[in-house]
Amino acid sequence: MLKLRIGICLAVLGLWTQLAAAEDSHVRARLLADVSAITPGRPFMLGVMLSVDPGWHVYWKNPGDAGLPTRVQFTLPDGFTVGPLLFPTPLRIEQPGNIVVLGYEDSVLLLAQVTPPAKLPDGFTAQFSAEVSWLVCADVCIPGKATANLELGAGPSAAPANADLFDAATAQLPVEAAGSRDIAAIHISHAEAGRVVIQISWKSGVPGDVQFIPATFDDYNITATQVQSEGDQTRITVNFQALAGKKPQPVKAQCVVGYKDNEGHRRGVNVMLALP
């Protein structure tokens, strides 16, 4: 997967010169908050909403066989801190030539928790900024970037804002198996050298569109993935091999199993994959 990704990314980068002048990047970025005002010392969420034109897609933190990850850099007022960028469960998007990429269509809200200082001056108002960069692809790929701004003031209480958007995005974040309302148990085993088997027991039958979404492995190439479901069981077989010239050490990385729940909403569960 990594060899293919490198080759395709180089080809994509080669297109940048001729595409960078395109006026329409097919993506629009907005910065939102889940509160109408800041309460000193009380964390709140910022969200970068990317709206993507039909037929186009942007990428997850691991883009898959091709593409580039979407990146966000926040600029905050003095005394504010921000946590890691949180990505909702992506889609596996299959393209011609057996290329599989990991990303988002239509729209995605990328989240980060912000903690304000314990005290803020009276009348406090400040601007929050997010520098966003992406690669958006269909038949061609176009790099894009934008600066999204949001002004917030402080208040003794913070009424919710954009609740539907933040609730939906939070529900799409991958969770641990113990916190999943859909999964009864997960068992991971090494069936043989170069193969890992993930066995999932579901609480109410197999959901729709079960997908394995790998992390980035610097020294390994995931060569094939099979997903087989029957009854209330799903068996995911992941085949991997060390990259040529590499002598990898044992590594653990957090992967994701994505699926659609009974209401058709995208959900995900974290799976810690250990490669020997």
Buried (B, 14 or more C-beta within 10 A) or exposed (E): BBEBBEEBBEEBEEEEEEBEEEEEBBBBBBBBBBBBBBBBEEEBBBBBBBEBBEEBBBBBBBBBBBBBBBBBEBEBBEEBEBBEBBBBBBBBBEBEEEBBBBBBBEBBBBBBBBBBBEEBEEEBEBEBBBBBBBBBBEEEBBBBEBEBEBEBEBBEEBEEBBEEBBEBBBBBBBBEBEEBEBBEEBEBEEEEEBBBBBBBBBEEEBBEEBBBBBBBBEBBBBEEBEBEBEEEBBEBBBBBBBBEEEEEEEBEBEBBBBBBBEEEEBBBBBBEBEBE
